[in-house]
Each structure stands twice: as structure tokens, then as C-alpha cells.
Amino acid sequence: RWIADQDPQVLLADNLSMVHDRVPVPTLFLVGARDSLTTARAVQQTYDRVGHARCELHVLGRESGYEYDYRHFDILVGGRIASEAAPMVVDWVNAAQTTTVRWGYRGQAVGS
């Protein structure tokens, strides 16, 4: 539901926070350093609100060691993403799979 008088970034952060309170799933936040649609500051605020041990935030840009300051869609379809950030994402997903609690019926933990 859209609420016209509230900042969409705040609504997103509040909703993510509620989800993580119930089921703390690993979450990888990616944002381009030159993203003008969803700024690094806004993603940082969302990350801070969700903030549990299995969350990571990566700002994809030169200051973080990347060769390019990514924009919004560069993260998905940019020419450099396959060699720069994709290996990090694959490693993160593999690590998250080995440490995630599997959830069974009605959200009860069934093993790790």
C-alpha cells in the first residue's frame, strides 16, 4: 500500500525491518556509488534499520576498491559487473547458504 505523504525509502526500511524481526534472513545490500535513483545514503539508512549480523552493505564504486563508480542499472547489466562484483555476490550467496537456518512450517527452525 502506498502512502503519499511518507518517504518511500522510510516505508521500505520499515517493511524490511519488520520482516527481519520475524525471520532474520541473510541480506546483501548493493548500491552504486553514482546511483541517483536509490542513493547510497538511502540504502545505508535501510541497512542500519534492518541491521542484524547476517546483513552486508556494499557501495560499488572507486572508494570501495572497484574500478568504476556504478549507477543504478550498472549493478545488473553493466559491462564490468561480471568481473568486478558478481564473484563477490556468488561468494556471499554460497556463504549465506551454509549458515542459514532452514525454516519449516510456521517459521520454526528445523536445522542449520
Contact map, one row per residue, 1 for C-alpha under 8 A:
1110000000000000000000000000000000000000000000000000000000000000000000000000000000000000000000000000000000000000
1111000000000000000000000000000000000000000000000000000000000000000000000000000000000000000000000000000000000000
1111110000000000000000000000000000000000000000000000000000000000000000000000000000000000000000000000000000000000
0111111000000000000000000000000000000000000000000000000000000000000000000000000000000000000000000000000000000000
0011111000000000000000000000000000000000000000000000000000000000000000000000000000000000000000000000000000000000
0011111101100000000000000000000000000000000000000000000000000000000000000000000000000000000000000000000000000000
0001111111100000000000000000000000000000000000000000000000000000000000000000000000000000000000000000000000000000
0000011111110000000000000000000000000000000000000000000000000000000000000000000000000000000000000000000000000000
0000001111111000000000000000000000000000010001000000000000000000000000000000000000000000000000000000000000000000
0000011111111100000000000000000000000000000001000000000000000000000000000000000000000000000000000000000000000000
0000011111111110000000000000000000000000000000000000000000000000000000000000000000000000000000000000000000000000
0000000111111111000000000000000000000000000001000000000000000000000000000000000000000000000000000000000000000000
0000000011111111100000000000000000000000000011101100000000000000000000000000000000000000000000000000000000000000
0000000001111111110000000000000000000000000000001000000000000000000000000000000000000000000000000000000000000000
0000000000111111111000000000000000000000000000000000000000000000000000000000000000000000000000000000000000000000
0000000000011111111100000000000000000000000001000100000000000000000000000000000000000000000000000000000000000000
0000000000001111111110000000000000000000000000001100000000000000000000000000000000000000000000000000000000000000
0000000000000111111111000000000000000000000000000000000000000000000000000000000000000000000000000000000000000000
0000000000000011111111110000000000000000000000000000000000000000000000000000000000000000000000000000000000000000
0000000000000001111111111000000000000000000000000100000000000000000000000000000000000000000000000000000000000000
0000000000000000111111110000000000000000000000000000000000000000000000000000000000000000000000000000000000000000
0000000000000000011111110000000000000000000000000000000000000000000000000000000000000000000000000000000000000000
0000000000000000001111111000000000000000000000000000000000000000000000000000000000000000000000000000000000100000
0000000000000000001111111100000000000000000000000001010000000000000000000000000000000000000000000000000000000000
0000000000000000000100111110000000000000000000000000010000000000000000000000000000000000000000000001000000000000
0000000000000000000000011111000000000000000000000000011000000000000000000000000000000000000000010001000000000000
0000000000000000000000001111100000000000000000000000011100000000000000000000000000000000000000000000000000000000
0000000000000000000000000111110000000000000000000000001111000000000000000000000000000000000100000000000000000000
0000000000000000000000000011111000000000001000100000001111000000000000000000000000000000000000000000000000000000
0000000000000000000000000001111100000000000000000000000011110000000000000010000000000000000000000000000000000000
0000000000000000000000000000111110100111001000000000000001110000000001110010000000000000000000000000000000000000
0000000000000000000000000000011111100011000000000000000000111000000011110110000000000000000000000000000000000000
0000000000000000000000000000001111100011000000000000000000111100000011100000000000000000000000000000000000000000
0000000000000000000000000000000111110010000000000000000000001000000011110000000000000000000000000000000000000000
0000000000000000000000000000001111111111000000000000000000000000000001110000000000000000000000000000000000000000
0000000000000000000000000000000001111110000000000000000000000000000000110000000000000000000000000000000000000000
0000000000000000000000000000000000111110000000000000000000000000000000010000000000000000000000000000000000000000
0000000000000000000000000000001000111111011000000000000000000000000000010000000000000000000000000000000000000000
0000000000000000000000000000001111111111111000000000000000000000000000000000000000000000000000000000000000000000
0000000000000000000000000000001110100111111100000000000000100000000000000000000000000000000000000000000000000000
0000000000000000000000000000000000000011111110000000000000000000000000000000000000000000000000000000000000000000
0000000010000000000000000000000000000111111111000000000000000000000000000000000000000000000000000000000000000000
0000000000000000000000000000101000000111111111100000000000000000000000000000000000000000000000000000000000000000
0000000000000000000000000000000000000001111111110000000010000000000000000000000000000000000000000000000000000000
0000000000001000000000000000000000000000111111111000000000000000000000000000000000000000000000000000000000000000
0000000011011001000000000000000000000000011111111100000000000000000000000000000000000000000000000000000000000000
0000000000001000000000000000100000000000001111111110001110000000000000000000000000000000000000000000000000000000
0000000000000000000000000000000000000000000111111110000000000000000000000000000000000000000000000000000000000000
0000000000001100100000000000000000000000000011111110000000000000000000000000000000000000000000000000000000000000
0000000000001001100100000000000000000000000001111111001000000000000000000000000000000000000000000000000000000000
0000000000000000000000000000000000000000000000111111101000000000000000000000000000000000000000000000000000000000
0000000000000000000000010000000000000000000000000111111000000000000000000000000000000000000000000000000000000000
0000000000000000000000000000000000000000000000000011111000000000000000000000000000000000000000000000000000000000
0000000000000000000000011110000000000000000000000001111100000000000000000000000000000000000000010000000000000000
0000000000000000000000000111100000000000000000100111111110000000000000000000000000000000000000000000000000000000
0000000000000000000000000011100000000000000000100000011111000000000000000000000000000000000000000000000000000000
0000000000000000000000000001110000000000000100100000001111100000000000000000000000000000000000000000000000000000
0000000000000000000000000001111000000000000000000000000111110000000000000000000000000000000000000000000000000000
0000000000000000000000000000011110000001000000000000000011111001000000000000000000000000000000000000000000000000
0000000000000000000000000000011110000000000000000000000001111101010111000000000000001000000000000000000000000000
0000000000000000000000000000000111000000000000000000000000111111111111000000000000000000000000000000000000000000
0000000000000000000000000000000010000000000000000000000000011111111110000000000000000000000000000000000000000000
0000000000000000000000000000000000000000000000000000000000001111110000000000000000000000000000000000000000000000
0000000000000000000000000000000000000000000000000000000000111111110000000000000000000000000000000000000000000000
0000000000000000000000000000000000000000000000000000000000001111111000000000000000000000000000000000000000000000
0000000000000000000000000000000000000000000000000000000000011111111110000000000000010000000000000000000000000000
0000000000000000000000000000000000000000000000000000000000001100111110000000000000010000000000000000000000000000
0000000000000000000000000000000000000000000000000000000000011100011111000000000100000000000000000000000000000000
0000000000000000000000000000000111000000000000000000000000011100011111100000000000000000000000000000000000000000
0000000000000000000000000000001111100000000000000000000000011000000111110110000000000000000000000000000000000000
0000000000000000000000000000001111110000000000000000000000000000000011111110000000000000000000000000000000000000
0000000000000000000000000000001101111100000000000000000000000000000001111110000000000000000000000000000000000000
0000000000000000000000000000000000000000000000000000000000000000000000111111110000000000000000000000000000000000
0000000000000000000000000000000100000000000000000000000000000000000001111111111010000000000000000000000000000000
0000000000000000000000000000011100000000000000000000000000000000000001111111110010000000000000000000000000000000
0000000000000000000000000000000000000000000000000000000000000000000000001111110010000000000000000000000000000000
0000000000000000000000000000000000000000000000000000000000000000000000001111111010000000000000000000000000000000
0000000000000000000000000000000000000000000000000000000000000000000000001111111110000000000000000000000000000000
0000000000000000000000000000000000000000000000000000000000000000000000000100111111000000000000000000000000000000
0000000000000000000000000000000000000000000000000000000000000000000100000000011111110000000000000000000000000000
0000000000000000000000000000000000000000000000000000000000000000000000000111111111111100000000000000000000000000
0000000000000000000000000000000000000000000000000000000000000000000000000000001111111110000000000000000000000000
0000000000000000000000000000000000000000000000000000000000000000000000000000000111111110000000000000000000000000
0000000000000000000000000000000000000000000000000000000000000000011000000000000111111111000000000000000000000000
0000000000000000000000000000000000000000000000000000000000010000000000000000000011111111100000000000000000000000
0000000000000000000000000000000000000000000000000000000000000000000000000000000011111111110000000000000000000000
0000000000000000000000000000000000000000000000000000000000000000000000000000000001111111111000000000000000000000
0000000000000000000000000000000000000000000000000000000000000000000000000000000000011111111100000000000000000000
0000000000000000000000000000000000000000000000000000000000000000000000000000000000001111111110000000000000000000
0000000000000000000000000000000000000000000000000000000000000000000000000000000000000111111111000000000000000000
0000000000000000000000000000000000000000000000000000000000000000000000000000000000000011111111100000000000000000
0000000000000000000000000001000000000000000000000000000000000000000000000000000000000001111111110000000000000000
0000000000000000000000000000000000000000000000000000000000000000000000000000000000000000111111111000000000000000
0000000000000000000000000000000000000000000000000000000000000000000000000000000000000000011111111100000000000000
0000000000000000000000000000000000000000000000000000000000000000000000000000000000000000001111111110000000000000
0000000000000000000000000100000000000000000000000000010000000000000000000000000000000000000111111111000000000000
0000000000000000000000000000000000000000000000000000000000000000000000000000000000000000000011111111000000000000
0000000000000000000000000000000000000000000000000000000000000000000000000000000000000000000001111111000000000001
0000000000000000000000000000000000000000000000000000000000000000000000000000000000000000000000111111100000000001
0000000000000000000000001100000000000000000000000000000000000000000000000000000000000000000000011111110000000001
0000000000000000000000000000000000000000000000000000000000000000000000000000000000000000000000000011111000001111
0000000000000000000000000000000000000000000000000000000000000000000000000000000000000000000000000001111100001111
0000000000000000000000000000000000000000000000000000000000000000000000000000000000000000000000000000111110111110
0000000000000000000000000000000000000000000000000000000000000000000000000000000000000000000000000000011111111100
0000000000000000000000000000000000000000000000000000000000000000000000000000000000000000000000000000001111110000
0000000000000000000000000000000000000000000000000000000000000000000000000000000000000000000000000000000111110000
0000000000000000000000100000000000000000000000000000000000000000000000000000000000000000000000000000001111111000
0000000000000000000000000000000000000000000000000000000000000000000000000000000000000000000000000000001111111100
0000000000000000000000000000000000000000000000000000000000000000000000000000000000000000000000000000111100111110
0000000000000000000000000000000000000000000000000000000000000000000000000000000000000000000000000000111100011111
0000000000000000000000000000000000000000000000000000000000000000000000000000000000000000000000000000111000001111
0000000000000000000000000000000000000000000000000000000000000000000000000000000000000000000000000111110000000111
